[in-house]
């Protein structure tokens, strides 16, 4: 196998000077791609005169040096890369029905082969390191390249490729026919299109190459570097005052130069802080203005905010603690905005390329995909409060909450409950609980709950006796109350006319009294099993 890999890497090394005809899988396009000169992109012609009127390698070197020199660019790029890859890269089953209750099928052999590739992509990097490097290349250079090593028709290894050293070979329409790598040491390698995964960020005018946030932030990064360099020189010289020296008229130029050199040696620098400025012969020294350290620091903060805005990273994500945070929203809202507007789009671009190159083309997998698992970065107290609220309102059962924290189930923990400071009941008993509560509240009022006509109408009240004082009510029936009961609504209006008491009840009244006896029995049983609410 090693011999064959060496043979595969020792292919023809002749220069590629023009784009070869790519195999047609779709009808050829008619439009031309922005930034590609006549004749297409070749090994010796990579975007000359595009945007910056310079060659691409020089611009990539400038972006890399700015990224290394500016700590806020470095922090932003690493924050985004680490957030996206915090959960790693895993396979995920695509449920065709969209039903969350469907059981995941057993992983087929090609999915297991893909997982083995992700578990060991190359001897030097794991998949998290490889993806972090890829995302860093995207954010610094606008393009990232991953080498795919094939063996017997399937990918067996993944490697990162240096973005500034990669040269896409394309025709005037942007159709890629190959890649050439030329390193700073003039090492050269050729790749077929299927051997390289090319990821690009969005560009306003499209094109083969993307535009990175580092390129968009070059102006504030440059201003920040100059302000930082000014402060560095100021403190290196011991923060000297800006003075004007008025030497005597008869001093020669040589004497003036000698006095200036003595001043730089004796008065400038950290070790000379506090040394007096000494002149003789009528010379005078006046301070023109105080050093503007505060203004330089404010400039650094302003340019820092502009840099973070270009990358789309909240200050808290790079260790900047804002006081007051006026108008900036809460920390959680900033985090959600950061994940939705910055991390998720970049992760989606990367996943789309990986899925097409590895899942679809590499292993021929259908019904499965790749994803970046979400990592819950909320405060543990917030998570526990949300979990407790779900249990108390019955959205979660106790056993589901215990499974969420890795604890075994308990007996009776599969029943949804409603819990608060005064009430506790299972949701399956909510109707009986409400009826018992209403009955308890009506105790001593001479009213009993009646049967509702339908689900959209409230329970009506039945007058069975005159109101009594609850304190004196011993539970005995009032025998002096004549006549049949009356149906009244909560406003007190009678719904059954008070006819002559000697008149024989009609059929509807007999049905009502039969229902009322049955309801009274059920109410008494409910009151024995549920807590009785005081009137």
Buried (B, 14 or more C-beta within 10 A) or exposed (E): EEEEEEEEEEEEEEEBEBBEEBEEEEEEEEEEBBBBBEEBBBBEBBBEEBBEEEBBBEBBEBBBEBBEBBBBBBBBBBBBBBBBBBBBBEBEBEBEEEEEEEEEEEBBEBBEBBEEBBEEBBEEBBBBBBBBBBBBBBBBBBBBBBBBBBEEEBBBBBBBBBBBBBBBBBBBBBBBBBBBBBEEEEEBBBBEBEBBBBBBBEBEEBBBBBBBBBBBBBEBBBBBBEBBEBBEEBEEBBBBBEEEBEBEEEBEEEEBEEBEEEBEEEBBBEEBEEEEBEBEEEBEBEEEEEBEEEEBEEBBEBBBBBBBBBBBBBBBBBEBEEEEBEEEEEBEEBBEEBBEEBBBEBBEBBBEBBBEBBBEEBBEBEEBBBBBEEEEEEEEEEEEEEBEEBBBBBEBBBBBBBBEEEEEEEEEBEEBBBEEEEEEBEEEBEEBBBBBBBBBBBBBBBBBBBBEEEEEEEBBBBBBBEEBEEEEEEEEEEEEEEEBBBBBBEEEEEEBEEEEEEEEEEEEBEEBBEEBEEBEEEBEEBBEEBEEBEE
